[in-house]
């Protein structure tokens, strides 16, 4: 079933952190009043919709009402804006896996040239501008900005308490390094955390160190989503915490997540995340579903 007026939709993932991607370069197909919380929830529903950890709208920054407020003087430098919604319909500041997929989708849609992207382009996000680019081997990198510690906290998970480091990557994280095998933890519930330290909620990472300051294994519970197969900002926060635990302020950490492997390079000035991005499908949303 096809229709000239049916909205196009893509599905893809970055290390199995998966998204519904909505091409909307001119902001006419999915304006703010249409892409509301209820519709995002329906799109991300894994039984009644397409299914995903979130929604990414491919849109130019000038068509996003809050872009000027979050980008400030960088607005004119960011032609494209990653309008990212969590699966519960809430807006999200930043996603390292999502922004790699965002760039890959722009290239696949013919909206950007891949060769041009190898030097990196600025993309607007609600966490501020981020430079993202393509690698020669088919992966994508993103400059995630500096990791910033803002305290220490605890997460209650499956009847256990895990101490962690609070790290901001433009969004809040609690990276908990533990000797408990993370593969055996029940992460089906919502971790309990200090609401005073995390008034807007937090992503919680449970981390096993495989090699001090160099290699970790990670599981993550994302706010507004639940456990996901991968989290780019979470990998960066966990990589930073692993280096800090090893007494180091910089270095490169391999991060194994359930959905694959990422590389996190921490320097005093910024954090670089590198990994794959894959488009799985492209199609149209059927009128009968849209009318439901």
C-alpha positions as CSV (number, residue, x, y, z in Angstrom):
1,X,0.0,0.0,0.0
2,X,1.5,3.3,-1.0
3,X,0.2,6.9,-1.0
4,X,1.6,10.1,-2.4
5,X,0.8,11.8,0.9
6,X,2.0,9.0,3.2
7,X,4.9,10.2,5.5
8,X,8.2,8.4,4.9
9,X,9.8,6.7,7.8
10,X,13.2,5.0,8.4
11,X,14.2,2.5,11.0
12,X,17.8,2.1,12.2
13,X,20.2,1.7,15.1
14,X,23.6,2.4,16.6
15,X,24.9,-0.7,18.4
16,X,21.2,-1.8,18.6
17,X,20.1,1.4,20.3
18,X,17.2,1.7,17.9
19,X,15.2,4.6,16.5
20,X,12.3,5.5,14.3
21,X,13.7,8.2,12.0
22,X,11.4,10.7,10.4
23,X,12.7,12.6,7.4
24,X,11.3,16.1,7.6
25,X,13.9,18.6,6.3
26,X,11.5,21.5,5.9
27,X,9.5,20.9,9.0
28,X,6.3,20.5,7.1
29,X,5.5,16.8,7.7
30,X,6.0,16.5,11.4
31,X,5.6,20.0,13.0
32,X,5.6,20.2,16.8
33,X,1.9,20.1,17.2
34,X,1.7,16.8,15.2
35,X,4.7,15.0,16.7
36,X,3.2,15.1,20.2
37,X,3.9,12.8,23.1
38,X,1.1,10.4,22.2
39,X,2.3,9.9,18.6
40,X,5.9,9.3,19.7
41,X,4.7,6.7,22.2
42,X,2.7,5.0,19.4
43,X,5.7,5.0,17.0
44,X,8.0,3.5,19.6
45,X,5.5,0.9,20.7
46,X,7.1,-2.5,19.8
47,X,3.7,-4.2,19.4
48,X,1.4,-1.6,18.0
49,X,3.9,0.6,16.3
50,X,7.3,0.4,14.6
51,X,9.2,0.0,17.8
52,X,12.3,1.9,19.0
53,X,14.1,3.4,21.9
54,X,13.2,6.8,20.6
55,X,12.3,9.0,17.6
56,X,14.8,11.1,15.5
57,X,13.3,13.8,13.3
58,X,15.7,14.9,10.4
59,X,14.9,18.6,10.3
60,X,16.7,21.9,9.6
61,X,17.3,24.0,12.7
62,X,15.3,26.9,11.5
63,X,12.1,24.8,11.7
64,X,12.6,23.8,15.4
65,X,10.9,26.3,17.8
66,X,13.4,25.8,20.6
67,X,16.6,25.5,18.5
68,X,17.5,29.2,18.9
69,X,17.3,29.0,22.7
70,X,19.5,25.9,22.9
71,X,22.0,26.7,20.2
72,X,22.4,30.5,20.8
73,X,25.2,31.9,18.6
74,X,25.7,28.5,17.0
75,X,22.3,28.5,15.3
76,X,23.5,29.7,11.9
77,X,26.3,27.1,12.0
78,X,23.9,24.2,12.6
79,X,21.9,23.6,9.4
80,X,20.5,20.4,10.8
81,X,18.9,19.7,14.2
82,X,18.5,16.3,15.8
83,X,15.0,16.5,17.2
84,X,15.2,13.6,19.6
85,X,12.3,12.2,21.6
86,X,12.5,9.4,24.1
87,X,10.1,6.5,23.8
88,X,7.8,8.0,26.5
89,X,7.4,11.1,24.3
90,X,9.7,13.4,26.3
91,X,12.4,15.4,24.6
92,X,16.0,14.4,25.1
93,X,19.1,16.6,25.1
94,X,21.6,14.3,23.4
95,X,22.3,10.7,22.3
96,X,25.6,9.5,21.0
97,X,24.2,6.5,19.1
98,X,21.3,8.6,17.8
99,X,23.4,11.4,16.4
100,X,25.6,8.9,14.5
101,X,22.4,7.4,13.0
102,X,21.1,10.9,12.3
103,X,24.1,11.7,10.2
104,X,24.0,8.3,8.4
105,X,20.3,8.9,7.6
106,X,21.0,12.4,6.2
107,X,23.7,10.9,3.9
108,X,21.4,8.0,2.9
109,X,18.5,10.4,2.1
110,X,20.8,12.5,-0.1
111,X,20.6,15.5,2.1
112,X,24.4,15.5,2.8
113,X,27.4,14.1,1.0
114,X,29.4,11.5,2.9
115,X,32.8,12.8,1.7
116,X,31.9,16.2,3.0
117,X,31.0,14.7,6.4
118,X,34.4,13.1,6.9
119,X,35.8,16.5,8.2
120,X,32.8,16.7,10.5
121,X,29.7,19.0,10.5
122,X,27.9,20.7,13.4
123,X,24.5,19.3,14.3
124,X,22.2,21.0,16.6
125,X,20.8,19.1,19.7
126,X,19.0,20.2,22.8
127,X,22.3,19.6,24.6
128,X,24.0,22.2,22.3
129,X,25.9,21.9,19.0
130,X,27.8,18.7,18.4
131,X,30.4,17.9,15.7
132,X,29.8,14.6,14.0
133,X,31.5,13.0,11.1
134,X,32.1,9.9,9.0
135,X,35.2,7.6,9.2
136,X,36.9,5.9,6.2
137,X,35.9,2.5,7.4
138,X,32.2,3.2,7.4
139,X,31.7,4.2,11.0
140,X,30.8,7.5,12.5
141,X,32.3,9.7,15.2
142,X,30.9,12.4,17.3
143,X,32.5,15.0,19.5
144,X,30.4,14.7,22.6
145,X,31.9,17.6,24.5
146,X,33.7,17.4,27.9
147,X,32.5,15.0,30.6
148,X,31.7,16.9,33.7
149,X,31.5,15.4,37.2
150,X,28.8,16.9,39.4
151,X,28.9,14.7,42.5
152,X,28.6,11.1,43.8
153,X,25.4,9.1,44.2
154,X,23.8,5.8,44.6
155,X,21.4,3.7,42.5
156,X,19.1,1.1,43.9
157,X,18.8,-1.7,41.4
158,X,17.2,-5.1,42.0
159,X,17.5,-4.9,45.7
160,X,21.2,-3.9,45.7
161,X,22.7,-0.5,46.1
162,X,25.5,0.7,43.7
163,X,27.7,3.7,44.3
164,X,28.4,5.8,41.3
165,X,29.9,9.0,39.8
166,X,27.5,11.6,38.6
167,X,28.6,12.7,35.1
168,X,27.0,15.1,32.7
169,X,27.4,14.6,28.9
170,X,24.8,17.2,28.2
171,X,22.4,14.8,29.9
172,X,22.8,13.3,33.4
173,X,24.4,10.0,34.1
174,X,25.2,7.9,37.2
175,X,28.1,5.6,36.3
176,X,28.4,2.8,38.8
177,X,31.5,0.6,38.6
178,X,30.9,-2.7,40.3
179,X,32.4,-6.2,40.8
180,X,28.9,-7.7,40.5
181,X,28.5,-9.3,37.1
182,X,26.3,-6.9,35.3
183,X,25.0,-9.6,32.9
184,X,23.2,-11.2,35.9
185,X,21.3,-8.1,37.0
186,X,17.6,-7.7,36.6
187,X,17.2,-4.2,35.0
188,X,13.5,-4.5,34.3
189,X,12.6,-1.9,37.0
190,X,13.4,1.8,37.4
191,X,16.5,2.4,39.5
192,X,16.0,4.5,42.6
193,X,18.2,7.5,42.8
194,X,18.6,10.8,44.7
195,X,16.0,13.2,43.3
196,X,17.9,16.1,44.8
197,X,21.0,15.3,42.7
198,X,19.0,14.3,39.7
199,X,15.9,16.5,39.6
200,X,15.2,15.7,35.9
201,X,15.9,11.9,36.2
202,X,19.1,10.2,35.2
203,X,20.6,7.4,33.0
204,X,22.1,4.7,35.2
205,X,25.1,2.7,34.0
206,X,26.2,-0.5,35.6
207,X,29.8,-1.1,34.7
208,X,32.3,-4.0,35.0
209,X,36.0,-3.1,34.4
210,X,37.6,-5.7,32.2
211,X,41.0,-3.9,31.9
212,X,41.7,-0.9,34.1
213,X,41.3,2.4,32.2
214,X,41.1,0.5,28.9
215,X,38.1,-1.8,28.5
216,X,34.7,-2.1,30.2
217,X,31.4,-3.9,29.9
218,X,28.2,-1.8,30.3
219,X,24.5,-2.2,30.8
220,X,22.3,0.9,31.0
221,X,18.8,2.0,32.1
222,X,17.9,5.2,30.3
223,X,15.4,7.6,31.8
224,X,12.1,7.6,29.9
225,X,13.0,4.4,28.1
226,X,14.2,1.6,30.4
227,X,17.1,-0.7,29.6
228,X,18.5,-0.3,26.1
229,X,21.0,-2.3,24.1
230,X,23.3,0.7,24.0
231,X,23.7,4.3,25.1
232,X,26.3,6.6,23.5
233,X,26.3,9.3,26.2
234,X,26.2,6.5,28.8
235,X,29.3,4.8,27.2
236,X,31.1,8.2,27.4
237,X,30.1,8.7,31.1
238,X,31.1,5.2,31.9
239,X,34.4,5.5,30.0
240,X,35.2,8.7,31.9
241,X,34.4,7.1,35.3
242,X,36.6,4.1,34.4
243,X,39.5,6.3,33.6
244,X,38.9,8.3,36.8
245,X,38.9,5.1,38.9
246,X,42.3,4.3,37.3
247,X,43.6,7.7,38.3
248,X,43.7,9.0,34.7
249,X,42.2,12.1,33.2
250,X,42.5,11.0,29.6
251,X,42.7,7.9,27.5
252,X,40.7,5.6,25.1
253,X,38.3,3.0,26.5
254,X,36.7,0.2,24.6
255,X,33.1,-0.1,25.7
256,X,31.2,-3.4,25.2
257,X,27.4,-3.0,25.3
258,X,24.8,-5.7,24.6
259,X,24.4,-4.3,21.1
260,X,28.1,-4.2,20.1
261,X,31.2,-2.2,20.8
262,X,32.0,1.5,21.0
263,X,35.2,3.4,21.4
264,X,35.4,6.4,23.8
265,X,38.4,8.7,23.7
266,X,38.6,11.1,26.7
267,X,40.8,14.2,26.6
268,X,40.9,17.2,29.0
269,X,38.8,19.2,26.5
270,X,36.3,16.8,25.1
271,X,35.1,13.2,24.5
272,X,35.0,11.4,21.1
273,X,32.6,8.5,20.6
274,X,33.1,6.2,17.6
275,X,30.9,3.4,16.4
276,X,28.6,2.0,13.7
277,X,25.2,3.3,12.5
278,X,22.9,1.1,10.4
279,X,19.6,1.8,8.6
280,X,17.4,-1.3,8.7
281,X,14.3,-0.3,6.7
282,X,12.6,2.5,4.8
283,X,8.9,2.8,4.0
284,X,5.7,4.7,4.6
285,X,3.3,5.0,7.5
286,X,-0.1,3.6,6.4
287,X,-3.1,5.9,6.7
288,X,-5.0,3.3,8.7
289,X,-2.3,3.4,11.4
290,X,-2.1,7.2,11.4
291,X,-5.9,7.4,11.8
292,X,-5.9,5.0,14.7
